[in-house]
Amino acid sequence: MTDTNSEVSGVAERYARALFDLALEEKAIDAAEADLARIEAIMNESEDFMRLVKSPVFTAEEQLAAVSALLDKIGMSGIVGNFVRVVAQNRRLFSLPGIIKAFRKILSVHRGEQVAEVTSAQPLGDDDLAALKASLKEALGKDIAIHAKVDADILGGLVVKVGSRMIDSSVRTKLNSLKIALKEVG
């Protein structure tokens, strides 16, 4: 199965490219981006939905029925709604997190942006995201697309990844460094 933290698989890239090309053709890129963000939020909030996405136990019919019911409930139709149904029907629902990640990368390249993956202990507010985006743009000289995620395990601070660069100012890392320094002294 695909791990959401691993590199995007070839399957995910192909599906993301197909979705992007269709959205571009239909002039619905912003709507597709917003709908994918809604689906990602549901995956992050619902353990049951993530289990459905990741588990090979469910048949294609069961996955399609469950996904269709969810999409109907949230009122999502159009390109992304139909796309997610096709992904479920083709037994590729496990690659949905990777598809979303790949779609964002394709979209960022299309817009001439560089992607910054930002991990925080708590959700960042709009003002915080805007300030971070402005700081990164100033430092890198490029437009920045921020993909924010929450990981309570870092305790506080931020972990920012832009390309191959990473800035880890998390409390967890600082505590681990302090722990190592104290062991060396003692």
C-alpha positions in Angstrom: 0.0 0.0 0.0 1.0 3.6 -0.6 2.1 5.6 2.4 1.1 9.2 2.3 4.6 10.2 3.5 6.4 8.2 0.8 7.3 9.5 -2.6 4.4 9.6 -5.0 3.9 6.4 -7.0 3.8 6.1 -10.8 0.1 5.2 -10.5 -0.7 8.2 -8.5 1.2 10.5 -10.9 -0.6 9.1 -13.9 -4.0 9.5 -12.3 -3.1 13.0 -11.0 -1.9 14.0 -14.5 -5.1 12.7 -16.0 -7.2 14.7 -13.5 -5.1 17.8 -14.0 -5.4 17.6 -17.8 -9.1 17.2 -17.6 -9.5 20.1 -15.1 -7.3 22.3 -17.4 -9.4 21.4 -20.4 -12.6 22.2 -18.5 -11.1 25.4 -17.0 -11.9 24.0 -13.6 -8.4 23.8 -12.0 -9.3 25.9 -8.9 -12.5 23.9 -8.3 -10.6 20.6 -8.6 -8.0 21.9 -6.2 -10.7 22.9 -3.7 -12.5 19.6 -4.0 -9.3 17.6 -3.5 -8.6 19.6 -0.4 -12.1 18.7 0.9 -11.5 15.0 0.3 -8.1 15.2 2.0 -9.7 16.9 5.0 -12.2 14.1 5.2 -9.4 11.5 5.0 -7.5 13.3 7.8 -10.6 13.6 10.0 -12.2 10.2 9.5 -10.4 7.0 10.5 -13.2 5.0 9.0 -12.7 6.7 5.6 -9.0 6.2 5.8 -9.5 2.5 6.6 -11.8 2.3 3.5 -9.1 4.0 1.4 -6.2 1.9 2.6 -7.7 -1.5 3.2 -7.5 -4.2 0.5 -10.2 -6.1 2.3 -13.1 -4.1 0.6 -14.2 -5.0 -2.9 -14.3 -2.5 -5.7 -18.1 -2.5 -5.4 -18.0 -1.8 -1.7 -15.5 1.0 -2.1 -17.5 2.5 -4.9 -20.7 2.4 -3.0 -19.2 3.9 0.1 -17.3 6.6 -1.8 -20.5 7.4 -3.8 -22.5 7.8 -0.6 -19.9 10.1 0.9 -19.7 12.2 -2.2 -23.5 12.5 -2.5 -23.7 13.4 1.2 -21.2 16.3 0.9 -22.6 17.3 -2.5 -19.5 16.8 -4.5 -20.1 16.0 -8.2 -18.3 17.3 -11.2 -14.8 16.4 -12.3 -13.4 15.4 -8.9 -16.5 13.6 -7.7 -16.5 11.5 -10.9 -12.7 11.0 -10.7 -12.8 9.6 -7.2 -15.6 7.2 -8.3 -13.4 6.0 -11.2 -10.4 5.6 -8.8 -12.6 3.5 -6.5 -14.0 1.5 -9.3 -10.5 0.7 -10.6 -9.4 -0.5 -7.1 -6.9 2.4 -6.9 -8.5 4.1 -3.9 -5.3 3.3 -1.8 -3.4 5.7 -4.0 -5.8 8.7 -3.4 -3.4 10.4 -0.9 -0.6 10.1 -3.4 -2.8 11.4 -6.2 -3.7 14.5 -4.2 0.0 15.1 -3.5 0.9 14.6 -7.1 -1.9 16.9 -8.3 -0.6 19.6 -6.1 2.9 19.2 -7.5 1.7 19.4 -11.1 -0.5 22.4 -10.2 2.5 24.2 -8.6 4.7 23.6 -11.6 1.9 24.9 -13.8 1.6 28.0 -11.7 5.3 28.5 -11.5 5.3 28.0 -7.7 7.6 26.0 -5.4 5.9 23.8 -2.9 6.7 24.1 0.8 5.5 21.3 3.1 4.9 22.8 6.5 4.3 20.6 9.6 3.0 22.2 12.8 1.7 20.9 16.1 -1.6 22.7 15.7 -3.4 24.1 12.6 -2.0 27.4 11.4 -4.3 30.3 11.0 -4.7 32.3 7.8 -2.5 35.1 9.1 0.3 32.7 10.1 0.2 31.0 6.7 0.3 34.3 4.9 3.2 35.5 7.0 5.1 32.2 6.4 4.4 32.3 2.7 5.7 35.9 2.5 8.9 35.0 4.4 9.5 32.0 2.2 8.9 34.0 -1.0 11.4 36.6 0.2 14.0 34.0 1.2 13.6 31.9 -2.0 12.6 34.6 -4.5 9.8 32.4 -5.9 6.1 32.1 -5.4 5.4 29.5 -2.8 2.5 27.1 -2.4 2.2 25.9 1.2 0.9 22.4 1.9 0.2 22.5 5.7 -0.3 19.4 7.8 -0.6 18.9 11.5 1.5 16.5 13.6 1.0 16.8 17.3 4.1 14.7 17.9 6.4 17.6 17.1 5.0 19.3 20.2 5.5 22.9 18.9 7.4 24.9 16.3 7.5 24.1 12.6 9.1 21.7 10.2 9.4 23.3 6.7 10.5 21.3 3.6 11.1 23.1 0.3 12.6 20.8 -2.3 15.6 19.2 -0.8 16.0 21.8 2.0 14.5 21.2 5.5 14.3 23.6 8.4 13.3 21.8 11.6 12.5 24.1 14.5 10.3 21.7 16.2 10.3 21.4 20.0 10.7 17.6 19.7 14.0 18.0 17.8 15.3 20.6 20.2 14.4 18.3 23.2 16.2 15.4 21.5 19.3 17.6 20.9 19.3 18.6 24.5 18.9 15.0 25.6 21.9 14.0 23.5 24.0 16.9 24.9 23.1 16.0 28.5 24.1 12.3 27.9 27.5 13.5 26.5 28.1 15.6 29.6 27.1 12.9 32.1 
